[in-house]
Amino acid sequence: MKKVPSVPAPSVPRPRPPIDEIDRVLLDHLARDGRMTNNALAEAAGIAPSTCLGRVRALVERGVIRGFHADIDPAALGRDLQAMIAVRVQSSARGHLAQFGEQMGALPEVENVYFIAGADDYLIHVATANSEELRRFVLDNLSAHPAVASTETILIFEHLRPGGGRTP
């Protein structure tokens, strides 16, 4: 009898376990203050500190909490001018979109890179010291890039955060 090679079953992404009400309380508090102590977080959620620690660890392991970081004001580092730059990539470069995004994310002026739907392909949040540096960034890193078809630069005057936080 001829042996038939086995075909591996296609990998099906496993759904994440649902977020319950206690997880939502933990996430809400951590989103507002990532440095909140475990004891204070447990008290806010009405659970034991050991339970709280386990739940937060599980949220990190499941990828719900993507990380803890300091949100640093670029102006404090001498980068007072912020802008969002909409970038449309050449149709011939569509196969290299991820590579383009990684290149942009590695530049020191870049705060965030968003791959978006719509007429444009990316929104790139940049912070520079002044308009001359912003101009240089666009000319050197975007206009001169062979994958870029067009750009539109939108200056940010003020950033309002949910919950009342405001950054100039």
C-alpha positions as CSV (number, residue, x, y, z in Angstrom):
1,M,0.0,0.0,0.0
2,K,1.3,3.4,-1.0
3,K,1.9,5.8,1.9
4,V,0.1,9.2,1.4
5,P,2.1,12.1,2.8
6,S,0.3,13.9,5.5
7,V,-0.6,17.5,4.8
8,P,-0.3,19.8,7.8
9,A,-3.5,21.4,8.8
10,P,-3.6,25.2,8.1
11,S,-2.8,27.2,11.2
12,V,-5.8,28.9,12.5
13,P,-5.2,31.9,14.7
14,R,-6.5,31.1,18.2
15,P,-8.9,33.7,19.5
16,R,-7.8,35.7,22.5
17,P,-9.7,35.0,25.7
18,P,-12.2,37.8,26.2
19,I,-11.5,40.7,28.4
20,D,-13.7,40.7,31.5
21,E,-14.8,43.7,33.6
22,I,-11.9,43.4,36.0
23,D,-9.4,43.4,33.1
24,R,-11.1,46.5,31.8
25,V,-10.7,48.2,35.1
26,L,-7.0,47.2,35.3
27,L,-6.4,48.4,31.7
28,D,-8.2,51.7,32.2
29,H,-6.1,52.5,35.3
30,L,-2.8,51.4,33.6
31,A,-3.6,53.4,30.5
32,R,-3.9,56.5,32.6
33,D,-0.9,55.7,34.9
34,G,1.4,52.9,33.8
35,R,3.4,53.4,37.0
36,M,0.5,52.7,39.4
37,T,1.6,50.3,42.1
38,N,0.2,46.8,42.1
39,N,-1.4,47.4,45.5
40,A,-3.2,50.5,44.3
41,L,-4.3,48.8,41.1
42,A,-5.6,45.8,43.1
43,E,-7.5,48.2,45.4
44,A,-9.0,50.1,42.4
45,A,-10.2,46.8,40.9
46,G,-11.4,45.3,44.2
47,I,-9.2,42.2,44.0
48,A,-6.3,40.8,46.0
49,P,-2.8,42.1,45.0
50,S,-1.6,38.6,44.1
51,T,-4.6,38.2,41.8
52,C,-3.9,41.6,40.3
53,L,-0.3,40.7,39.6
54,G,-1.4,37.5,37.9
55,R,-4.0,39.2,35.8
56,V,-1.6,42.0,34.6
57,R,1.1,39.3,33.7
58,A,-1.6,37.4,31.8
59,L,-2.6,40.6,29.9
60,V,1.1,41.1,29.0
61,E,1.6,37.5,27.9
62,R,-1.6,37.6,25.8
63,G,-0.4,40.8,24.0
64,V,-3.2,42.9,25.3
65,I,-0.7,45.1,27.1
66,R,1.9,45.8,24.5
67,G,4.4,47.5,26.8
68,F,5.2,50.0,29.5
69,H,7.0,53.2,28.5
70,A,7.7,56.8,29.3
71,D,5.7,59.3,27.1
72,I,8.4,62.0,26.6
73,D,7.5,65.4,25.3
74,P,9.7,66.0,22.2
75,A,9.8,69.7,23.0
76,A,11.7,68.8,26.2
77,L,14.4,67.4,23.8
78,G,14.5,70.5,21.6
79,R,12.1,69.2,19.0
80,D,9.3,71.8,19.2
81,L,7.8,71.3,15.8
82,Q,5.6,68.3,15.2
83,A,3.9,67.2,12.1
84,M,1.9,64.3,10.5
85,I,3.1,63.4,7.1
86,A,0.8,61.5,4.8
87,V,2.8,59.3,2.4
88,R,1.5,57.6,-0.7
89,V,3.8,54.9,-2.0
90,Q,4.5,54.2,-5.7
91,S,2.3,51.3,-7.0
92,S,5.5,49.5,-8.1
93,A,6.7,49.5,-4.4
94,R,3.5,48.0,-2.9
95,G,5.4,44.7,-2.3
96,H,7.8,46.5,0.0
97,L,5.4,48.4,2.2
98,A,6.6,46.7,5.5
99,Q,10.2,47.5,4.6
100,F,9.4,51.1,4.0
101,G,7.6,51.4,7.3
102,E,10.6,49.9,9.1
103,Q,12.9,52.3,7.4
104,M,10.8,55.3,8.5
105,G,10.5,54.0,12.1
106,A,14.3,53.8,12.4
107,L,14.8,57.5,11.7
108,P,15.4,59.7,14.8
109,E,12.8,62.3,13.9
110,V,10.0,59.8,13.7
111,E,7.8,59.4,16.7
112,N,5.2,57.0,15.2
113,V,4.5,55.2,11.9
114,Y,0.9,54.3,11.0
115,F,0.1,52.0,8.0
116,I,-3.4,53.2,7.0
117,A,-6.2,52.6,4.6
118,G,-7.4,55.2,2.1
119,A,-5.7,57.3,-0.5
120,D,-2.4,57.4,1.4
121,D,-0.5,54.4,2.7
122,Y,1.3,55.8,5.8
123,L,0.9,58.6,8.3
124,I,4.3,59.4,9.8
125,H,4.4,61.5,13.0
126,V,7.7,63.4,13.2
127,A,9.2,65.9,15.7
128,T,11.9,68.3,14.6
129,A,13.6,71.4,16.1
130,N,12.2,73.8,13.5
131,S,10.7,74.2,10.0
132,E,14.1,73.9,8.3
133,E,14.7,70.5,9.9
134,L,11.2,69.4,8.9
135,R,11.8,70.5,5.3
136,R,15.1,68.7,5.3
137,F,13.5,65.5,6.7
138,V,10.8,65.6,4.0
139,L,13.3,66.2,1.2
140,D,16.0,63.8,2.3
141,N,13.9,60.9,3.6
142,L,10.7,61.1,1.7
143,S,10.9,63.1,-1.6
144,A,14.2,61.4,-2.4
145,H,13.0,57.9,-1.6
146,P,12.3,55.9,-4.7
147,A,9.2,54.2,-3.2
148,V,7.4,57.5,-2.4
149,A,4.9,58.9,-4.9
150,S,3.7,61.9,-2.9
151,T,3.6,63.4,0.6
152,E,1.4,65.9,2.4
153,T,2.7,67.6,5.6
154,I,0.2,68.6,8.3
155,L,1.6,70.7,11.2
156,I,0.5,69.8,14.7
157,F,-0.4,72.9,16.8
158,E,-1.6,71.1,19.9
159,H,-2.3,67.5,21.0
160,L,-5.3,66.8,23.2
161,R,-5.2,63.5,25.0
162,P,-8.3,61.6,26.0
163,G,-8.9,62.2,29.7
164,G,-7.8,65.8,29.6
165,G,-4.0,65.6,29.0
166,R,-2.7,68.3,26.7
167,T,0.6,68.7,25.0
168,P,1.7,71.7,22.9
